């Protein structure tokens, strides 16, 4: 199985050029490394579709999914096309199927994940399981505000379920 490795080259392909929104998978920024079994570039639609065994890392954050669609804005005039073309700014990333988002502080899995650059948020929906240390929370919608370092979990019409394991030094 030929694996496409679009490693630090993506960062060098002007993913971070222009605009106020900087594409990120983590609050740290930096180069984005991408591995997938296959990719399709839809130049006219300004999309890259990564298919099967998608693994995206940036700094200490990691996003895995079955399929990830990256929508990008204008990157200026270019005569090249394909994966080597100028992608410009990442506007959104949509991850579908077996979505896992992992940082040193939390592990989340769900059915669908959407990163929106203009809002600097990652929203995961469907059967969310959030693990932070020994604590576990379940819900239907999780919003992560990357810059603010804030997470919000919603039950989606039912309750959020949590198991909180108190630490030894918290006085309980």
C-alpha positions in Angstrom: 0.0 0.0 0.0 1.7 3.2 -1.1 1.4 5.7 1.6 1.4 9.4 0.7 3.6 11.4 3.0 2.9 15.1 2.7 5.0 15.9 5.7 6.5 19.3 6.5 6.2 20.2 2.8 2.6 21.2 3.5 3.8 23.9 5.8 6.2 25.0 3.1 3.5 25.1 0.4 2.1 28.3 1.8 -0.6 26.9 4.0 0.1 29.7 6.4 0.2 32.6 3.9 -2.0 35.7 4.1 -5.2 36.2 6.0 -5.7 36.5 9.7 -6.6 32.9 10.3 -3.6 30.6 10.7 -4.4 26.9 10.0 -3.8 24.8 13.0 -4.6 21.5 14.5 -3.1 22.6 17.8 -2.9 25.9 19.7 0.9 25.8 19.1 0.9 26.4 15.3 3.9 25.2 13.2 4.2 22.8 10.3 1.3 20.3 9.7 2.4 16.8 8.8 -0.1 14.6 6.9 -0.1 10.9 6.2 -2.9 9.1 4.2 -3.2 6.1 2.0 -4.6 8.4 -0.8 -5.2 12.0 -1.7 -7.4 13.7 -4.2 -6.9 17.4 -5.1 -9.9 19.2 -6.5 -8.2 22.4 -7.7 -11.4 24.1 -9.0 -13.2 23.5 -5.7 -10.1 24.3 -3.7 -10.2 21.1 -1.8 -7.9 18.3 -0.8 -9.5 15.0 0.2 -7.3 12.6 2.3 -8.6 9.1 2.3 -8.0 6.1 4.6 -5.6 6.0 7.5 -5.5 9.8 7.7 -3.0 11.0 10.4 -2.4 14.7 10.8 0.0 16.1 13.4 1.0 19.6 14.4 3.2 20.1 17.4 1.9 17.8 20.1 -1.6 17.5 18.7 -2.8 14.7 16.5 -5.9 14.2 14.4 -6.8 10.8 13.0 -9.8 9.8 10.8 -11.0 7.7 7.9 -11.4 10.8 5.6 -10.4 14.4 6.0 -11.5 17.1 3.5 -9.4 20.3 3.6 -10.9 23.4 2.0 -8.4 26.2 1.3 -8.6 29.8 0.1 -6.8 31.6 -2.6 -3.1 31.3 -2.5 -2.3 33.8 -5.2 -1.6 33.3 -8.9 -0.2 29.9 -9.7 0.2 27.8 -12.8 0.8 24.6 -11.1 -1.8 22.2 -10.0 -2.0 19.1 -7.8 -0.5 18.5 -4.4 2.5 20.7 -5.2 0.4 23.7 -6.0 0.0 26.7 -3.7 -2.9 25.8 -1.3 -3.1 29.3 0.3 -5.0 29.3 3.6 -6.7 26.4 5.1 -10.3 27.5 5.7 -11.8 24.3 7.1 -10.8 20.7 7.8 -13.6 18.1 8.1 -12.8 14.7 9.5 -15.2 11.8 9.1 -15.3 8.3 10.5 -13.3 7.1 13.6 -12.2 10.7 14.5 -9.6 10.9 17.2 -8.1 14.2 18.4 -5.3 13.8 20.9 -3.1 16.4 22.8 -1.0 15.9 25.9 -4.0 17.1 28.0 -6.9 15.3 26.4 -8.0 12.5 24.2 -11.3 12.8 22.3 -13.1 10.6 19.8 -16.3 11.1 17.9 -18.0 10.6 14.6 -17.3 14.0 12.9 -14.8 16.7 13.5 -14.7 20.2 11.9 -11.9 22.7 12.2 -12.9 26.3 11.2 -9.9 28.6 10.9 -11.8 31.9 11.1 -13.2 30.9 14.5 -10.1 28.9 15.5 -12.3 26.1 16.8 -12.5 22.3 16.5 -16.1 20.9 16.9 -16.6 17.2 17.3 -20.0 15.6 17.2 -21.6 12.2 17.6 -20.8 9.8 20.4 -18.1 12.0 22.0 -15.8 10.4 24.6 -13.5 12.9 26.2 -10.6 11.7 28.5 -8.6 14.1 30.5 -6.2 12.3 32.9 -8.4 9.7 34.7 -11.6 11.8 34.1 -14.0 10.7 31.4 -16.9 12.7 29.9 -19.5 11.6 27.3 -21.7 13.8 25.2 -22.8 14.6 21.7 -21.0 17.9 20.8 -17.6 19.1 21.9 -16.2 22.5 21.0 -12.5 23.3 21.5 -11.5 26.9 21.2 -7.8 26.4 20.5 -6.4 29.9 21.3 -8.5 30.3 24.4 -7.8 26.7 25.6 -11.5 26.2 26.3 -13.6 23.1 25.8 -17.4 22.9 26.0 -19.3 19.6 26.0 -23.0 19.4 25.3 -25.3 16.4 25.7 -27.3 17.1 22.5 -30.7 16.8 24.1 -29.6 14.5 26.8 -27.3 14.9 29.7 -23.5 15.0 29.7 -22.2 12.1 31.7 -18.9 12.4 33.6 -16.7 10.4 35.9 -14.3 12.6 37.8 -11.5 11.1 39.8 -10.4 13.5 42.5 -6.6 14.0 42.8 -4.9 13.4 46.1 -3.9 17.0 46.6 -7.3 18.6 46.1 -8.5 18.3 49.7 -11.3 15.7 49.1 
